[in-house]
């Protein structure tokens, strides 16, 4: 009787272990081939489920299917260790070369970890979890599994594959050394191989479960060529428009043309410093499409700082390219990670059908154009488990555009630079860093390796002067103790006597809500016909989109010249194509203030408009240390400007002023860029690099060098990694008819493909709720479970048109990057 990998739920059809292993090997090889790790990834695929070749596992899976309501205990049969043990025992032996040992350890770790996430080679408790699995752990039917595996896969064939894999690894070690990359690049290459395995395994399992026929790989080049032609037609139409010859529009066209010319240059790490409002989205897409066609890239990925930007940018690109199915928006994860905790012996596969479908339904970035956030990008490299890393291989051989790159979380700067250096040198991708306020990422300790002459635009200073549309006014001295909501409301009234529209941006949700409520109480506003609008991330993406650009949204009202005040958190600062006649910004980093200024007189309709920097006494920045430090460094630049404006180009938004700000800012936070972990008194970068502290501790304890040649503490690093500290849970909200219907649909029994589509739609109707808010909502009975407890939904009374999620335990700070 054949050994069983899977039994299809619908009809009881069996997938044999050998068929599954070969299928996953082929899928992993295809993903690995993109960067030249075909055999490293392929061996992982061929051996990952070798442990299913046993009578014990066959009995286990048959019992699970026969008794779905009372399946055998998960993990009662370990099937993921055997392949790693075989590899380690066969090639990590006395006399083996260092290269052979590296290869064995890299692949074996991927195999033993494919249900739960990569293991530490050396851990903080001075042990090697990797060796404990592949050497120390006893497997009762290991010999049976090995014998059955070799019946179908002769030993000499495996030896040949391993030899080819070792050659691949040697080549990459040489590349890493040639480019003087830190050792963390090795960690990331292991993760890449792991990504190939995870995606191939999940994809093969889903295809079998759904009886999906083989489909040819998408013709990316043809799609990019068609898209490029459509974009070119759109740009030609803009050139013939009634406003085409305004100075700003002429300058936008010139910068866009420079992007197209620059696309002919080879893969590299480049910058695009288009001023705010300069047409960055279309210009960078023009570069990306042209570059993808010229250099045979398979994917274009836009990484934006906030979920709000995805909505507008993706909508703009969709409207031009007219192919929704080829463009994927990945905002955040609706379903929490369902990988199990790393527990010894708990290595089996879950046969809870609903949970299995959720796992298979997760998105793996298989479209040619992706829009996602900085948090999702960083999670792909550094977050725990298997969910996020599954997407990593899709970032190779791609054009990756980072919009508003200055928004990288401070503690992640070294990790971000390491990821980008990896993607360029090893991943064969081209990287474009876009912002009007370029941070000095090549001047920090673990620097970003820019290509030679990386800036696309020529004559940046001239461009900046030509784009001057606002004057910054520093009122922080006038408001030394900060204005409360009543005082700020009075100042807004003063401005509304001169203009028709004012945007107020504050740092916290609580301060925004207080001002909104205050404005709605004052008599002058009630009698003037002025519309007041509130925006924060307590509102789901679909709700914010409707408020901003719906049929009667802010954009339309501004276009009609209606009188309007918008009170928002910083979510409106980047990527939102909107223009007010006056902007008031609470003190923050100068880069944030520059972004806020980009929402004022955006299209240069008026000669110069005013942007005011104030203090808000209603803000509590205890949980926002980066904004607090940024505000302090901005104050220093403001002081410098008063003392010597000429040294800063006579403009607080000049490139000199921004450079001065980042110099001060990075100097103050230089020890915080490597992701410090206070509990360990170590930093995450070193755990994935040399892991010096724990290697030394291991040697002292055991009085010998480690038996492993790799020292990375990958699992420990993943355990402590969080791109932004949110302590938040994604909750599905009943906004509008579609939001309510989604909640109803997700209560039914669904196939993985249906579930995947619904979860993608659900991202638009999700709000991330902080733990203390969550407890308040649970206590009041405003939350209930969907998908058998894997998704939370909000009851209708707890969601309002004005504020979104209503909770008396409202959080004091704003997080937009999830």
C-alpha positions in Angstrom: 0.0 0.0 0.0 1.3 3.5 -0.9 2.3 5.9 1.8 -0.1 8.9 2.0 0.7 12.6 2.0 -2.8 13.9 1.8 -6.4 12.7 1.5 -8.7 15.0 -0.4 -11.7 16.1 1.7 -14.3 16.1 -1.1 -13.8 12.6 -2.5 -11.2 10.7 -0.4 -8.7 10.7 -3.2 -5.1 10.0 -2.1 -1.9 11.9 -2.9 1.1 9.7 -2.3 4.1 10.9 -0.5 6.3 10.5 -3.5 4.0 12.5 -5.8 3.8 15.3 -3.2 7.6 15.3 -2.6 8.3 15.5 -6.4 5.6 18.2 -6.9 7.0 20.3 -4.1 10.6 19.8 -5.3 9.6 21.1 -8.8 7.8 24.1 -7.3 10.7 24.9 -5.0 13.2 24.6 -7.8 11.2 26.9 -10.0 11.1 29.6 -7.2 14.8 29.1 -6.4 15.9 29.2 -10.0 15.1 33.0 -10.1 18.3 33.7 -8.1 20.3 30.6 -8.8 19.4 28.4 -5.7 17.5 25.8 -7.7 19.1 22.8 -6.0 19.2 24.2 -2.5 15.5 24.8 -2.6 14.7 21.7 -4.6 16.4 19.3 -2.1 14.4 20.9 0.7 11.2 20.2 -1.3 12.2 16.6 -2.1 12.9 15.7 1.6 10.5 17.9 3.5 7.8 15.2 4.1 10.0 12.2 4.0 8.8 11.3 7.5 5.3 10.5 6.1 6.7 7.3 4.6 5.8 5.3 7.7 3.0 3.0 8.9 2.5 5.3 11.8 1.8 8.4 9.7 -0.5 6.4 7.3 -2.5 5.2 10.3 -2.5 8.8 11.7 -3.9 10.5 8.6 -6.5 7.7 7.9 -7.7 8.0 11.5 -7.9 11.8 11.2 -10.0 11.6 8.0 -12.2 8.9 9.4 -12.9 10.8 12.6 -12.9 14.5 11.7 -14.7 15.4 15.0 -12.2 13.5 17.1 -8.9 13.4 15.2 -5.8 12.0 16.8 -3.6 14.4 18.8 -1.7 16.8 16.5 1.9 16.0 16.6 1.5 12.4 17.8 3.5 11.5 14.6 6.5 13.7 13.8 7.0 13.7 10.0 9.1 16.9 9.5 12.3 15.8 11.3 13.2 12.7 9.2 14.3 14.5 6.0 16.5 16.9 8.0 18.0 14.1 10.0 18.8 12.2 6.8 20.5 15.2 5.2 22.5 16.0 8.3 23.7 12.5 9.0 24.6 11.9 5.4 26.6 15.1 4.6 27.5 16.7 8.0 30.0 14.1 8.9 33.6 13.9 10.1 35.9 15.0 7.3 33.2 16.8 5.4 34.2 20.2 4.0 32.9 23.4 5.6 30.9 24.0 2.4 29.2 20.7 2.7 28.3 21.4 6.4 26.9 24.8 5.5 24.8 23.3 2.8 23.5 20.5 5.0 22.6 22.9 7.8 20.9 25.4 5.6 18.6 22.8 3.9 18.0 20.7 6.9 16.9 23.7 9.0 14.3 24.5 6.3 13.0 20.9 6.3 12.6 20.4 10.0 11.0 23.9 10.4 8.4 23.8 7.6 5.5 23.7 10.0 6.6 26.2 12.6 9.5 28.5 11.5 13.2 28.3 11.3 15.3 27.1 14.3 18.2 28.7 16.1 21.6 27.2 15.4 22.8 28.7 18.7 20.2 30.0 21.1 20.2 32.2 24.2 20.0 29.2 26.5 23.4 28.1 25.2 22.0 25.1 23.2 21.5 24.3 19.5 17.8 23.7 18.9 18.9 22.7 15.3 21.1 19.9 16.5 18.6 18.8 19.1 16.2 18.1 16.2 18.5 16.5 13.6 20.9 14.6 16.0 19.4 14.1 19.4 15.8 13.5 18.6 14.9 9.8 18.3 12.4 8.8 15.6 10.9 5.3 16.0 10.3 4.6 12.3 13.2 6.7 10.8 14.8 3.7 9.1 11.5 2.7 7.5 11.0 6.3 6.2 14.6 6.4 4.8 14.3 3.0 3.1 11.0 3.9 1.4 12.4 7.3 0.3 15.5 5.7 -1.3 13.3 3.2 -3.2 12.0 6.1 -5.3 15.0 8.4 -5.0 18.3 6.6 -5.4 21.1 7.7 -3.0 23.5 8.5 -5.8 20.8 10.9 -7.3 20.5 12.7 -3.9 24.3 12.9 -3.7 24.5 14.6 -7.1 21.8 17.1 -6.2 23.6 17.9 -3.0 26.8 18.4 -4.9 25.0 20.9 -7.2 23.5 22.6 -4.1 26.9 23.0 -2.5 28.2 24.7 -5.7 25.3 27.1 -5.5 26.1 28.0 -1.9 29.8 28.4 -2.6 29.0 30.9 -5.3 26.8 32.9 -3.0 29.4 33.0 -0.2 31.8 34.5 -2.8 29.2 37.1 -3.9 28.5 38.1 -0.2 32.2 38.5 0.4 32.8 40.3 -2.9 30.2 42.9 -2.1 31.3 43.2 1.6 27.8 42.3 2.8 27.4 41.4 6.5 26.7 37.8 7.6 23.0 38.5 8.0 22.9 38.1 4.2 23.4 34.3 4.9 20.4 34.3 7.3 18.3 36.0 4.6 19.4 33.5 2.0 18.3 30.6 4.3 15.0 32.4 4.6 14.8 32.7 0.8 15.2 28.9 0.4 12.7 28.4 3.2 10.3 30.7 1.3 10.6 28.6 -1.8 9.8 25.4 0.2 6.9 26.9 2.1 5.2 28.3 -1.0 5.8 25.2 -3.0 4.4 23.0 -0.2 1.3 25.1 0.4 0.6 25.5 -3.3 1.0 21.8 -4.2 -1.3 20.9 -1.2 -3.9 23.4 -2.3 -3.8 22.3 -6.0 -4.3 18.7 -4.9 -7.1 19.6 -2.5 -8.9 21.6 -5.2 -8.0 19.2 -8.0 -6.6 22.2 -9.8 -5.1 21.5 -13.2 -1.6 22.7 -14.1 -1.6 26.2 -15.4 1.1 27.9 -17.5 3.1 30.7 -15.7 1.8 34.2 -16.5 3.5 36.0 -19.4 4.8 38.9 -17.3 6.6 40.7 -20.1 3.5 40.8 -22.3 1.4 42.2 -19.5 4.1 44.8 -18.7 4.3 45.8 -22.3 0.5 46.3 -22.6 0.5 48.2 -19.3 3.4 50.5 -20.5 1.4 51.3 -23.7 -1.7 52.2 -21.6 0.3 54.4 -19.2 1.9 56.1 -22.2 -1.5 56.8 -23.7 -2.7 58.2 -20.3 0.4 60.5 -20.1 -0.2 61.7 -23.6 -3.8 62.6 -22.7 -2.5 64.6 -19.7 -0.1 66.5 -22.0 -3.1 67.6 -24.2 -5.3 68.7 -21.2 -6.4 72.2 -20.5 -3.9 72.6 -17.6 -1.0 70.9 -19.3 1.1 74.0 -19.7 1.1 75.3 -16.1 4.7 75.5 -14.8 4.1 72.6 -12.4 2.6 70.3 -15.0 5.5 71.0 -17.4 8.0 70.2 -14.6 6.1 67.0 -13.8 6.3 65.9 -17.5 10.1 66.6 -17.5 10.7 64.6 -14.3 8.5 61.7 -15.7 10.6 61.7 -18.9 13.8 61.5 -16.9 12.4 58.4 -15.1 11.8 56.7 -18.4 15.3 57.4 -19.7 16.8 56.2 -16.4 15.0 52.9 -16.7 17.5 51.7 -19.3 20.2 51.6 -16.6 21.1 48.2 -15.1 19.6 46.8 -12.0 20.6 48.9 -9.0 19.6 50.8 -5.9 18.4 54.3 -7.0 16.6 57.3 -5.6 13.8 59.5 -6.9 13.5 62.7 -5.0 10.4 64.2 -6.7 9.0 67.0 -4.5 5.6 66.3 -2.9 2.9 66.7 -5.5 5.3 66.1 -8.4 3.5 63.1 -9.9 5.7 60.5 -8.1 3.2 57.6 -8.5 3.0 57.8 -12.3 6.6 58.7 -12.8 7.9 55.8 -10.7 5.4 53.4 -12.5 6.8 54.7 -15.8 10.3 53.8 -14.6 9.1 50.4 -13.2 7.3 49.2 -16.3 10.0 50.3 -18.7 12.7 48.8 -16.5 10.8 45.5 -16.1 10.4 45.2 -19.9 14.1 46.1 -20.6 15.5 43.8 -17.9 13.0 40.9 -17.8 11.7 41.6 -14.3 8.8 39.4 -13.2 7.1 41.7 -10.7 6.6 45.3 -9.8 6.0 45.9 -6.0 5.1 49.2 -4.4 6.0 49.4 -0.7 4.1 52.3 0.9 4.3 53.5 4.6 0.6 53.5 5.4 -2.4 51.4 4.4 -4.2 54.6 3.3 -1.8 55.2 0.5 -2.4 51.8 -1.0 -6.0 52.7 -1.6 -5.3 55.8 -3.7 -2.2 54.6 -5.5 -3.7 51.2 -6.5 -7.0 52.8 -7.6 -5.0 55.3 -9.8 -3.0 52.5 -11.4 -6.0 50.2 -11.8 -7.9 53.0 -13.7 -5.1 53.4 -16.1 -4.0 49.7 -16.7 -7.6 48.4 -16.7 -6.7 45.0 -15.4 -7.9 44.5 -11.8 -6.9 40.8 -11.6 -3.3 41.6 -12.2 -3.0 44.1 -9.4 -3.0 43.0 -5.8 -3.4 45.1 -2.7 -2.1 43.6 0.5 -3.0 45.8 3.4 -2.7 43.7 6.5 -3.4 40.2 7.7 -7.1 39.6 8.5 -6.3 36.3 10.1 -3.6 35.9 12.8 -0.6 33.7 12.2 -1.7 30.1 12.8 1.7 28.5 13.0 2.0 26.6 16.3 4.4 27.5 19.0 7.7 25.6 18.8 7.1 22.7 21.1 9.2 19.6 21.0 7.3 16.6 19.6 4.5 18.7 18.3 5.5 18.5 14.6 2.5 16.9 13.0 0.1 18.3 10.6 -3.3 19.7 11.6 -6.3 18.0 10.0 -8.9 20.5 11.1 -10.2 21.1 7.7 -11.3 24.7 8.4 -7.9 25.6 9.8 -6.2 23.9 6.9 -8.2 25.9 4.4 -7.3 29.2 6.1 -3.6 28.3 5.9 -3.8 27.4 2.2 -5.9 30.5 1.4 -3.3 33.0 2.5 -2.0 35.3 -0.1 1.5 34.7 -1.6 1.9 37.7 -3.8 1.4 35.9 -7.1 0.3 38.9 -9.2 2.6 41.0 -11.4 1.8 44.3 -9.6 1.6 44.4 -5.9 0.8 47.2 -3.5 1.6 46.6 0.1 3.0 48.3 3.2 6.4 48.8 4.8 5.2 46.6 7.7 4.3 43.7 5.4 7.6 44.1 3.6 9.6 43.9 6.9 7.4 41.0 8.1 8.3 39.0 5.0 11.9 39.1 6.0 11.8 39.1 9.8 8.5 38.0 11.3 8.1 34.6 13.0 6.5 31.5 11.5 5.8 30.5 8.0 3.0 32.9 6.9 5.0 35.9 6.0 8.2 34.3 4.8 6.2 32.4 2.2 6.2 35.6 0.1 9.9 36.4 0.3 10.9 34.7 -3.0 8.4 36.9 -4.9 10.6 39.9 -4.1 13.4 38.6 -6.3 13.9 39.6 -9.9 11.5 42.4 -9.3 11.3 46.2 -9.5 10.5 47.4 -6.0 9.4 51.0 -5.4 9.6 52.3 -1.9 7.2 55.3 -1.6 8.0 57.7 1.3 11.1 55.7 2.3 11.8 58.0 5.2 9.0 56.3 7.1 11.1 53.2 7.9 10.7 52.6 11.6 13.9 53.7 13.4 14.7 50.5 15.1 14.4 48.7 11.7 16.8 50.8 9.7 19.7 48.4 9.8 17.4 45.4 9.1 15.8 47.4 6.2 19.2 48.2 4.7 20.2 44.5 5.0 17.0 43.4 3.2 17.6 45.9 0.4 21.2 45.0 -0.1 20.2 41.3 -0.2 17.4 42.0 -2.7 19.8 43.9 -5.0 22.9 41.8 -4.8 21.4 38.3 -4.3 17.8 38.8 -5.2 18.6 40.4 -8.6 16.0 43.1 -8.0 16.0 46.8 -8.8 15.1 49.2 -5.9 13.8 52.7 -6.2 13.6 54.9 -3.1 11.1 57.6 -3.5 10.6 60.6 -1.3 10.9 64.4 -1.2 12.8 64.0 2.0 15.5 61.3 1.4 16.9 59.9 4.6 20.7 59.4 4.7 20.6 55.6 4.7 24.1 55.3 3.3 25.6 57.2 6.3 24.5 54.8 9.1 26.5 52.0 10.5 24.9 49.2 8.5 24.6 51.3 5.4 22.6 50.9 2.2 24.8 50.3 -0.8 23.5 52.7 -3.4 24.5 52.4 -7.0 26.8 54.9 -8.6 25.1 58.3 -9.2 21.8 57.0 -7.9 19.5 60.0 -8.2 17.2 60.0 -11.2 16.5 63.7 -11.2 18.9 66.3 -12.4 19.3 69.8 -10.9 17.4 68.9 -7.7 17.8 72.4 -6.2 16.2 74.0 -9.2 13.4 71.5 -9.0 12.8 72.3 -5.4 12.7 76.1 -6.0 10.3 75.6 -9.0 8.0 73.6 -6.8 7.8 76.1 -3.9 4.1 76.5 -3.2 3.9 77.2 0.5 5.5 79.2 3.3 6.2 77.5 6.6 5.4 79.6 9.7 6.8 78.5 13.1 4.3 79.2 15.8 5.8 76.8 18.3 7.2 79.7 20.4 3.8 81.3 20.5 2.3 78.1 21.7 5.1 77.0 24.1 2.8 75.1 26.4 0.6 73.9 23.5 -2.9 74.8 22.4 -5.8 72.8 23.7 -8.8 71.9 21.4 -10.6 75.2 22.2 -7.6 77.4 21.5 -6.8 75.4 18.3 -10.4 75.7 17.2 -10.2 79.5 17.6 -7.0 79.6 15.4 -8.8 77.5 12.7 -11.6 80.0 12.8 -9.1 82.8 12.2 -7.8 81.0 9.1 -11.2 80.2 7.7 -11.9 84.0 7.5 -9.2 84.1 4.8 -9.6 80.7 3.1 -12.2 78.1 2.2 -10.4 75.0 3.3 -8.1 74.1 6.3 -6.4 70.8 7.0 -5.3 70.1 10.6 -3.0 67.2 11.3 -2.3 66.1 14.8 -0.2 63.2 16.2 -2.8 61.2 18.1 -6.3 59.9 17.6 -7.4 61.4 20.9 -6.3 64.9 20.0 -7.9 64.6 16.6 -11.2 63.5 18.1 -11.2 66.3 20.8 -10.7 69.0 18.1 -13.4 67.5 15.9 -15.9 67.5 18.7 -14.9 71.0 19.8 -15.3 72.3 16.2 -18.8 70.8 16.0 -19.8 72.6 19.2 -18.8 76.2 18.3 -21.4 78.6 17.1 -19.4 80.2 14.3 -19.0 76.9 12.6 -22.6 75.8 13.0 -23.9 79.0 11.4 -21.3 79.2 8.5 -22.2 76.1 6.6 -18.6 74.7 6.9 -18.3 70.9 6.7 -16.1 69.3 9.3 -14.5 65.9 8.5 -12.7 63.5 10.8 -10.1 60.9 9.7 -8.1 58.3 11.7 -7.2 54.6 11.5 -10.2 53.8 13.8 -12.0 53.9 10.4 -11.5 51.0 8.0 -9.9 51.6 4.6 -13.2 51.5 2.7 -14.6 54.1 5.1 -11.6 56.4 4.7 -11.7 56.0 1.0 -15.4 57.0 0.9 -14.8 60.1 3.2 -11.8 61.2 1.0 -12.9 60.4 -2.5 -16.5 59.2 -2.4 -19.3 60.7 -4.3 -19.6 63.6 -1.8 -16.1 63.2 -0.4 -13.4 65.7 0.6 -11.7 65.7 -2.8 -15.0 66.5 -4.6 -16.0 69.2 -2.2 -12.6 70.9 -2.5 -12.9 70.8 -6.3 -16.3 72.6 -6.0 -14.8 75.2 -3.8 -17.0 74.3 -0.8 -15.9 75.4 2.7 -14.4 72.5 4.6 -12.2 71.6 7.6 -10.5 68.2 7.8 -9.1 67.1 11.1 -6.8 64.0 10.7 -4.0 62.0 12.1 -0.8 61.7 10.0 -2.4 59.1 7.7 -3.3 61.9 5.3 0.3 63.1 4.9 1.6 60.7 2.4 0.2 59.5 -0.9 -3.2 61.2 -0.6 -3.7 63.5 -3.7 -5.5 66.3 -2.0 -5.0 70.1 -1.8 -6.1 72.5 0.9 -5.7 76.3 1.0 -4.2 76.2 4.5 -2.5 73.4 6.6 -1.9 73.4 10.4 0.6 70.7 11.6 1.3 69.8 15.1 5.1 69.7 15.8 6.7 66.5 14.6 9.7 65.4 12.5 10.6 67.8 9.7 10.0 65.1 7.1 6.4 64.7 8.4 5.9 68.5 8.3 7.2 68.5 4.7 4.7 65.8 3.8 1.9 67.8 5.5 2.9 70.8 3.5 2.4 68.7 0.4 -1.3 68.8 1.1 -1.4 72.6 0.7 -1.7 74.4 -2.6 -0.6 71.0 -4.1 -1.1 71.9 -7.7 0.3 75.5 -7.5 -3.1 77.1 -8.2 -2.2 80.0 -5.9 1.2 81.6 -5.8 2.0 80.9 -2.1 -0.1 79.5 0.7 0.6 79.1 4.5 1.5 76.1 6.5 1.6 76.6 10.3 3.6 74.5 12.8 1.9 74.5 16.3 1.9 72.5 19.5 -1.1 70.6 20.8 -1.5 70.2 24.5 -3.9 67.4 24.0 -1.2 65.0 22.6 0.4 62.4 24.8 3.6 61.1 23.0 4.6 58.6 25.6 4.0 55.8 23.2 5.4 57.7 20.2 9.2 58.1 21.0 10.1 58.5 17.4 7.7 61.4 16.9 8.9 62.9 20.1 12.6 62.7 19.1 11.6 64.0 15.6 9.8 67.0 17.1 12.9 67.8 19.2 15.2 67.7 16.2 12.8 69.8 14.2 12.9 72.4 17.0 16.7 72.4 16.6 16.4 73.0 12.9 13.9 75.8 13.5 16.4 77.4 15.8 19.2 77.1 13.3 17.0 78.6 10.7 16.3 81.7 12.8 20.0 82.1 13.5 21.2 81.5 9.9 18.5 81.0 7.3 21.0 81.2 4.4 22.8 78.1 5.5 19.5 76.2 5.1 18.8 77.6 1.6 16.4 80.3 3.1 13.7 77.7 3.1 12.7 75.3 5.9 11.7 72.7 3.2 15.0 72.9 1.3 17.2 69.9 0.8 19.8 71.5 3.1 17.2 71.8 5.9 16.0 68.1 5.5 19.6 66.9 5.4 20.4 68.9 8.6 17.3 67.4 10.3 18.3 63.8 9.4 21.8 64.4 10.6 20.5 65.5 14.0 17.9 62.7 14.1 20.2 59.8 13.1 22.9 60.9 15.5 20.4 60.8 18.4 19.1 57.4 17.6 22.2 55.7 16.2 22.1 53.0 18.9 18.5 52.3 18.3 18.7 51.4 14.5 19.8 47.8 15.0 16.5 46.7 16.7 17.6 46.6 20.4 15.9 43.9 22.5 16.0 45.2 26.1 15.0 41.8 27.6 18.1 40.1 26.1 20.4 43.2 26.2 21.2 42.3 22.6 20.1 43.6 19.2 18.2 41.7 16.6 20.6 42.5 13.8 23.5 40.7 15.6 21.3 37.7 16.4 20.9 37.2 12.6 24.4 38.3 11.8 27.3 36.9 13.9 25.3 36.1 17.1 28.6 36.8 18.9 27.3 37.0 22.5 25.5 33.7 22.5 28.2 31.9 20.5 30.8 32.9 23.2 28.4 31.9 26.0 27.9 28.5 24.3 31.7 27.9 24.0 32.2 28.8 27.7 29.4 26.5 28.8 30.6 23.5 26.7 34.3 24.3 26.6 34.3 23.6 22.9 33.3 25.3 19.7 29.8 24.6 18.4 29.4 21.6 16.2 27.4 23.8 13.8 29.1 26.1 11.3 26.1 28.4 11.2 25.5 30.5 14.3 22.4 32.5 13.5 19.7 32.8 16.2 16.9 33.1 13.6 14.0 31.8 15.8 15.0 34.2 18.7 15.2 37.1 16.3 11.8 36.3 14.9 10.3 35.9 18.3 11.2 39.5 19.3 10.6 41.1 15.9 7.6 43.5 15.4 7.9 46.1 12.8 5.8 48.5 14.9 4.8 47.8 18.5 1.0 47.8 18.2 -0.3 45.1 20.5 -3.2 45.2 18.0 -5.6 42.7 16.6 -7.3 42.9 13.2 -11.1 43.2 13.6 -13.6 43.0 10.7 -16.1 45.9 10.8 -19.6 46.2 9.4 -19.0 49.3 7.3 -21.5 49.7 4.4 -23.4 46.9 2.6 -20.3 45.1 1.4 -18.7 45.1 4.9 -21.8 43.6 6.4 -22.1 41.0 3.5 -18.4 40.0 4.0 -19.1 39.2 7.7 -22.1 37.0 6.7 -20.1 35.2 3.9 -17.2 34.5 6.2 -19.6 32.6 8.6 -20.1 29.9 5.9 -18.1 26.9 4.9 -15.7 27.9 2.1 -13.1 26.4 -0.2 -9.5 27.8 0.0 -9.9 29.8 -3.3 -13.2 31.4 -2.2 -11.8 32.1 1.2 -8.7 33.7 -0.3 -10.8 36.1 -2.3 -13.0 37.0 0.7 -10.0 37.6 2.9 -8.4 39.9 0.3 -11.7 41.9 0.2 -11.9 41.9 4.0 -8.6 43.9 4.2 -10.6 47.0 3.1 -13.0 46.4 6.1 -10.5 45.8 8.8 -9.4 48.0 11.7 -6.5 47.2 14.0 -7.6 47.4 17.6 -5.2 47.9 20.6 -5.4 45.3 23.4 -7.0 47.7 26.0 -9.6 48.7 23.4 -10.2 45.1 22.5 -10.8 44.2 26.2 -13.3 47.1 26.4 -15.2 45.9 23.3 -15.2 42.3 24.5 -16.6 43.4 27.9 -19.4 45.3 26.3 -20.2 42.4 24.0 -19.4 44.2 20.8 -17.1 41.5 19.3 -18.0 38.1 18.0 -15.9 35.3 16.3 -16.0 34.3 12.6 -14.3 31.3 10.9 -14.5 29.3 14.0 -12.7 31.8 16.1 -9.9 32.8 13.7 -11.4 36.2 12.8 -13.1 38.7 15.0 -16.0 40.9 13.8 -17.5 44.1 15.3 -21.2 44.5 16.0 -22.9 47.4 14.2 -23.6 49.6 17.2 -19.9 49.9 17.9 -19.0 51.4 14.5 -20.0 55.0 13.7 -20.0 57.1 10.5 -17.9 59.9 12.2 -15.2 58.0 14.1 -15.3 54.3 12.9 -14.7 52.0 15.9 -16.3 53.4 19.0 -14.6 52.3 22.2 -14.5 54.1 25.6 -11.0 52.6 25.9 -9.8 54.6 22.9 -6.1 54.4 22.3 -4.0 57.6 22.7 -1.8 57.1 19.6 -2.1 56.5 15.9 -0.5 53.6 14.0 -1.0 53.6 10.3 1.6 51.2 8.9 0.0 47.9 9.5 
